[in-house]
Amino acid sequence: MRRWFFSFCAFVLIGSLLWPWLRQIGLARLPGDMVLEIGMHSFHLPIATAFLISTVVALVWRMLDRP
């Protein structure tokens, strides 16, 4: 359980650091990504981007895990 928690935290940290770059290449504007704007604040909820990135990571992990 701890390993999953640390992996999730690392993924969130890396995603947060790469967020400006992902927006610049247009990856954070996929259909399914939501942006809530309340007054002068905005909240980004990148559901489709997270799904795409997790799928790619899972495929790479599976390819590296094979003997």
Distance bins in CASP14 RR format, pairs under 12 A and 6 or more apart:
PFRMAT RR
TARGET T0000
AUTHOR 0000-0000-0000
RMODE 2
METHOD distances of the structure
MODEL  1
1 7 0 0 0 0 0 1 0 0 0 0 0
1 8 0 0 0 0 0 1 0 0 0 0 0
2 8 0 0 0 0 0 1 0 0 0 0 0
2 9 0 0 0 0 0 1 0 0 0 0 0
3 9 0 0 0 0 0 1 0 0 0 0 0
3 10 0 0 0 0 0 1 0 0 0 0 0
4 10 0 0 0 0 0 1 0 0 0 0 0
4 11 0 0 0 0 0 1 0 0 0 0 0
5 11 0 0 0 0 0 1 0 0 0 0 0
5 12 0 0 0 0 0 1 0 0 0 0 0
6 12 0 0 0 0 0 1 0 0 0 0 0
6 13 0 0 0 0 0 1 0 0 0 0 0
7 13 0 0 0 0 0 1 0 0 0 0 0
7 14 0 0 0 0 0 1 0 0 0 0 0
7 54 0 0 0 0 0 1 0 0 0 0 0
7 57 0 0 0 0 1 0 0 0 0 0 0
7 58 0 0 0 0 0 1 0 0 0 0 0
7 61 0 0 0 0 0 1 0 0 0 0 0
8 14 0 0 0 0 0 1 0 0 0 0 0
8 15 0 0 0 0 0 1 0 0 0 0 0
8 50 0 0 0 0 0 1 0 0 0 0 0
8 54 0 0 0 0 0 1 0 0 0 0 0
8 57 0 0 0 0 0 1 0 0 0 0 0
9 15 0 0 0 0 0 1 0 0 0 0 0
9 16 0 0 0 0 0 1 0 0 0 0 0
10 16 0 0 0 0 0 1 0 0 0 0 0
10 17 0 0 0 0 0 1 0 0 0 0 0
10 57 0 0 0 0 0 1 0 0 0 0 0
11 17 0 0 0 0 0 1 0 0 0 0 0
11 18 0 0 0 0 0 1 0 0 0 0 0
11 50 0 0 0 0 1 0 0 0 0 0 0
11 53 0 0 0 0 1 0 0 0 0 0 0
11 54 1 0 0 1 0 0 0 0 0 0 0
11 56 0 0 0 0 0 1 0 0 0 0 0
11 57 1 0 0 1 0 0 0 0 0 0 0
11 58 0 0 0 0 0 1 0 0 0 0 0
11 61 0 0 0 0 0 1 0 0 0 0 0
12 18 0 0 0 0 0 1 0 0 0 0 0
12 19 0 0 0 0 0 1 0 0 0 0 0
12 46 0 0 0 0 0 1 0 0 0 0 0
12 50 0 0 0 0 1 0 0 0 0 0 0
12 53 0 0 0 0 0 1 0 0 0 0 0
12 54 0 0 0 0 0 1 0 0 0 0 0
13 19 0 0 0 0 0 1 0 0 0 0 0
14 21 0 0 0 0 0 1 0 0 0 0 0
14 22 0 0 0 0 0 1 0 0 0 0 0
14 50 0 0 0 0 0 1 0 0 0 0 0
14 53 0 0 0 0 1 0 0 0 0 0 0
14 57 0 0 0 0 0 1 0 0 0 0 0
15 21 0 0 0 0 1 0 0 0 0 0 0
15 22 1 0 0 1 0 0 0 0 0 0 0
15 23 0 0 0 0 0 1 0 0 0 0 0
15 27 0 0 0 0 0 1 0 0 0 0 0
15 28 0 0 0 0 0 1 0 0 0 0 0
15 44 0 0 0 0 0 1 0 0 0 0 0
15 46 0 0 0 0 1 0 0 0 0 0 0
15 49 0 0 0 0 1 0 0 0 0 0 0
15 50 0 0 0 0 1 0 0 0 0 0 0
15 53 1 0 0 1 0 0 0 0 0 0 0
15 54 0 0 0 0 0 1 0 0 0 0 0
15 57 0 0 0 0 0 1 0 0 0 0 0
16 22 0 0 0 0 0 1 0 0 0 0 0
16 28 0 0 0 0 0 1 0 0 0 0 0
16 44 0 0 0 0 0 1 0 0 0 0 0
16 46 0 0 0 0 0 1 0 0 0 0 0
16 50 0 0 0 0 0 1 0 0 0 0 0
18 24 0 0 0 0 0 1 0 0 0 0 0
18 25 0 0 0 0 0 1 0 0 0 0 0
18 27 0 0 0 0 1 0 0 0 0 0 0
18 28 0 0 0 0 1 0 0 0 0 0 0
18 46 0 0 0 0 0 1 0 0 0 0 0
18 49 0 0 0 0 0 1 0 0 0 0 0
18 53 0 0 0 0 1 0 0 0 0 0 0
19 25 0 0 0 0 0 1 0 0 0 0 0
19 26 0 0 0 0 0 1 0 0 0 0 0
19 27 0 0 0 0 1 0 0 0 0 0 0
19 28 1 0 0 1 0 0 0 0 0 0 0
19 33 0 0 0 0 0 1 0 0 0 0 0
19 44 1 0 0 1 0 0 0 0 0 0 0
19 46 0 0 0 0 1 0 0 0 0 0 0
19 49 0 0 0 0 1 0 0 0 0 0 0
19 50 0 0 0 0 0 1 0 0 0 0 0
19 53 0 0 0 0 0 1 0 0 0 0 0
20 26 0 0 0 0 0 1 0 0 0 0 0
20 27 0 0 0 0 0 1 0 0 0 0 0
20 28 0 0 0 0 1 0 0 0 0 0 0
20 44 0 0 0 0 0 1 0 0 0 0 0
21 27 0 0 0 0 1 0 0 0 0 0 0
21 28 0 0 0 0 1 0 0 0 0 0 0
22 28 1 0 1 0 0 0 0 0 0 0 0
22 29 0 0 0 0 1 0 0 0 0 0 0
22 30 0 0 0 0 0 1 0 0 0 0 0
22 33 0 0 0 0 0 1 0 0 0 0 0
22 44 0 0 0 0 0 1 0 0 0 0 0
22 46 0 0 0 0 1 0 0 0 0 0 0
22 48 0 0 0 0 0 1 0 0 0 0 0
22 49 1 0 0 1 0 0 0 0 0 0 0
22 50 0 0 0 0 0 1 0 0 0 0 0
22 52 0 0 0 0 0 1 0 0 0 0 0
22 53 0 0 0 0 1 0 0 0 0 0 0
23 29 1 0 0 1 0 0 0 0 0 0 0
23 30 0 0 0 0 0 1 0 0 0 0 0
23 33 0 0 0 0 0 1 0 0 0 0 0
23 35 0 0 0 0 0 1 0 0 0 0 0
23 44 0 0 0 0 1 0 0 0 0 0 0
23 46 0 0 0 0 1 0 0 0 0 0 0
23 49 0 0 0 0 1 0 0 0 0 0 0
25 49 0 0 0 0 0 1 0 0 0 0 0
26 33 0 0 0 0 0 1 0 0 0 0 0
26 46 0 0 0 0 0 1 0 0 0 0 0
26 48 0 0 0 0 0 1 0 0 0 0 0
26 49 0 0 0 0 1 0 0 0 0 0 0
26 52 0 0 0 0 0 1 0 0 0 0 0
27 33 0 0 0 0 1 0 0 0 0 0 0
27 46 0 0 0 0 1 0 0 0 0 0 0
27 48 0 0 0 0 1 0 0 0 0 0 0
27 49 1 0 1 0 0 0 0 0 0 0 0
27 50 0 0 0 0 0 1 0 0 0 0 0
27 51 0 0 0 0 0 1 0 0 0 0 0
27 52 1 0 0 1 0 0 0 0 0 0 0
27 53 0 0 0 0 1 0 0 0 0 0 0
27 56 0 0 0 0 0 1 0 0 0 0 0
28 34 0 0 0 0 0 1 0 0 0 0 0
28 35 0 0 0 0 1 0 0 0 0 0 0
28 44 1 0 0 1 0 0 0 0 0 0 0
28 45 0 0 0 0 0 1 0 0 0 0 0
28 46 1 0 1 0 0 0 0 0 0 0 0
28 47 0 0 0 0 0 1 0 0 0 0 0
28 48 0 0 0 0 1 0 0 0 0 0 0
28 49 1 0 1 0 0 0 0 0 0 0 0
28 50 0 0 0 0 0 1 0 0 0 0 0
28 52 0 0 0 0 0 1 0 0 0 0 0
28 53 0 0 0 0 0 1 0 0 0 0 0
29 35 0 0 0 0 1 0 0 0 0 0 0
29 44 0 0 0 0 0 1 0 0 0 0 0
29 46 0 0 0 0 1 0 0 0 0 0 0
29 48 0 0 0 0 1 0 0 0 0 0 0
29 49 0 0 0 0 1 0 0 0 0 0 0
29 52 0 0 0 0 0 1 0 0 0 0 0
30 44 0 0 0 0 0 1 0 0 0 0 0
30 45 0 0 0 0 0 1 0 0 0 0 0
30 46 1 0 0 1 0 0 0 0 0 0 0
30 47 0 0 0 0 1 0 0 0 0 0 0
30 48 1 0 1 0 0 0 0 0 0 0 0
30 49 1 0 1 0 0 0 0 0 0 0 0
30 50 0 0 0 0 1 0 0 0 0 0 0
30 51 0 0 0 0 1 0 0 0 0 0 0
30 52 1 0 0 1 0 0 0 0 0 0 0
30 53 0 0 0 0 0 1 0 0 0 0 0
31 46 0 0 0 0 0 1 0 0 0 0 0
31 47 0 0 0 0 1 0 0 0 0 0 0
31 48 1 0 0 1 0 0 0 0 0 0 0
31 49 0 0 0 0 0 1 0 0 0 0 0
31 51 0 0 0 0 0 1 0 0 0 0 0
31 52 0 0 0 0 0 1 0 0 0 0 0
32 44 0 0 0 0 0 1 0 0 0 0 0
32 45 0 0 0 0 1 0 0 0 0 0 0
32 46 0 0 0 0 1 0 0 0 0 0 0
32 47 1 0 1 0 0 0 0 0 0 0 0
32 48 1 0 1 0 0 0 0 0 0 0 0
32 49 0 0 0 0 1 0 0 0 0 0 0
32 50 0 0 0 0 0 1 0 0 0 0 0
32 51 0 0 0 0 1 0 0 0 0 0 0
32 52 0 0 0 0 0 1 0 0 0 0 0
33 43 0 0 0 0 0 1 0 0 0 0 0
33 44 1 0 0 1 0 0 0 0 0 0 0
33 45 1 0 0 1 0 0 0 0 0 0 0
33 46 1 0 1 0 0 0 0 0 0 0 0
33 47 1 0 0 1 0 0 0 0 0 0 0
33 48 1 0 1 0 0 0 0 0 0 0 0
33 49 1 0 1 0 0 0 0 0 0 0 0
33 50 0 0 0 0 1 0 0 0 0 0 0
33 51 0 0 0 0 1 0 0 0 0 0 0
33 52 0 0 0 0 0 1 0 0 0 0 0
33 53 0 0 0 0 0 1 0 0 0 0 0
34 42 0 0 0 0 0 1 0 0 0 0 0
34 43 0 0 0 0 1 0 0 0 0 0 0
34 44 1 0 0 1 0 0 0 0 0 0 0
34 45 1 0 1 0 0 0 0 0 0 0 0
34 46 1 0 0 1 0 0 0 0 0 0 0
34 47 1 0 0 1 0 0 0 0 0 0 0
34 48 0 0 0 0 1 0 0 0 0 0 0
34 49 0 0 0 0 0 1 0 0 0 0 0
34 50 0 0 0 0 0 1 0 0 0 0 0
35 41 0 0 0 0 0 1 0 0 0 0 0
35 42 1 0 1 0 0 0 0 0 0 0 0
35 43 1 0 0 1 0 0 0 0 0 0 0
35 44 1 0 1 0 0 0 0 0 0 0 0
35 45 1 0 0 1 0 0 0 0 0 0 0
35 46 0 0 0 0 1 0 0 0 0 0 0
35 47 0 0 0 0 0 1 0 0 0 0 0
35 49 0 0 0 0 0 1 0 0 0 0 0
36 42 1 0 0 1 0 0 0 0 0 0 0
36 43 1 0 1 0 0 0 0 0 0 0 0
36 44 0 0 0 0 1 0 0 0 0 0 0
36 45 1 0 0 1 0 0 0 0 0 0 0
36 46 0 0 0 0 0 1 0 0 0 0 0
37 43 1 0 0 1 0 0 0 0 0 0 0
37 44 0 0 0 0 0 1 0 0 0 0 0
37 45 0 0 0 0 0 1 0 0 0 0 0
44 50 0 0 0 0 0 1 0 0 0 0 0
45 51 0 0 0 0 0 1 0 0 0 0 0
46 52 0 0 0 0 1 0 0 0 0 0 0
46 53 0 0 0 0 1 0 0 0 0 0 0
46 54 0 0 0 0 0 1 0 0 0 0 0
47 53 0 0 0 0 0 1 0 0 0 0 0
47 54 0 0 0 0 0 1 0 0 0 0 0
48 54 0 0 0 0 0 1 0 0 0 0 0
48 55 0 0 0 0 0 1 0 0 0 0 0
49 55 0 0 0 0 0 1 0 0 0 0 0
49 56 0 0 0 0 0 1 0 0 0 0 0
50 56 0 0 0 0 0 1 0 0 0 0 0
50 57 0 0 0 0 0 1 0 0 0 0 0
51 57 0 0 0 0 0 1 0 0 0 0 0
51 58 0 0 0 0 0 1 0 0 0 0 0
52 58 0 0 0 0 0 1 0 0 0 0 0
52 59 0 0 0 0 0 1 0 0 0 0 0
53 59 0 0 0 0 0 1 0 0 0 0 0
53 60 0 0 0 0 0 1 0 0 0 0 0
54 60 0 0 0 0 0 1 0 0 0 0 0
54 61 0 0 0 0 0 1 0 0 0 0 0
55 61 0 0 0 0 0 1 0 0 0 0 0
55 62 0 0 0 0 0 1 0 0 0 0 0
56 62 0 0 0 0 0 1 0 0 0 0 0
56 63 0 0 0 0 0 1 0 0 0 0 0
57 63 0 0 0 0 0 1 0 0 0 0 0
57 64 0 0 0 0 0 1 0 0 0 0 0
58 64 0 0 0 0 0 1 0 0 0 0 0
58 65 0 0 0 0 0 1 0 0 0 0 0
59 65 0 0 0 0 0 1 0 0 0 0 0
59 66 0 0 0 0 0 1 0 0 0 0 0
60 66 0 0 0 0 0 1 0 0 0 0 0
END
